[in-house]
Amino acid sequence: MPITPNEQELREELIEFSNRLALRGLIRGSSGNISTRLDSNQILITPTQLPKGYLREADIVVIDNTGTRLRGKHPPSMDTEFHIAAYRARPDAQAVIHAHPVITTAFSLIGKSIEEGILPEFDFLFPKGVPIVPFKPQAANELSEICGDYIRESDIVILSHHGTLAVGHSLMMAWMLTEHLETCYEVIFYAECLKGKNALSEKQANLLREINRQNKTKSG
């Protein structure tokens, strides 16, 4: 079956963002996986057990909405069910990124989130916070459904002990969420290494919230 120009473009995007994630250390080795909708019935997804920073367009796998492989020489990601659950929960999503950002994941091991009023960038980018999905060593499909419940309310969630899951209207959007979240956690990590951090005053925090509200009103 010949590859359409649209599919070719999406395959190129998957390779580009796989490389970006790998270069940033948000996925390492064969960990992590990304996907994008090809159409209402087909999804392009990265393969399992291959280093994501060295993928070729021919390595990309085509699956249907149940996760069944339609085309591709490699099996799809072992975390395919996360992607299926995310698309099912968010029909508006065009792309899903499951990454393994080191510092964000490390904070999830101790169940620690970024507090409100500590980092203006975090409050601006994630005004509702970022939920942490509790770790549950059940079957993959059960955990995936739990993730779907969380991703229905948030564009990015932290999977306790297992990285992050982000959705977006494009791969760029899902990548930016993943990148911004890890950057925020890096800042908090280094602040704690330096033995402390100063919270914003209530007045400063309220002013920031009002600016965020005004910006959303303008953009909406």
Protein Blocks (a to p, Z undefined) as FASTA:
>chain_A
ZZdfklmmmmmmmmmmmmmmmmnopagcjeocddddfblmbccdddehiafklccfklpc
cddfkopafbdjbdcdfklmmmmmmmmmmmmbcbdcddddfklmmmmmnopacdehklmm
lmmmmmnopadddddfbdfklmmmmmmmmmmmpcbdcdehiapadddfbfklmmmmmmmm
mmmmmmmmmmmmnopacdddfklmmmmmmmmmmmmmmmZZ
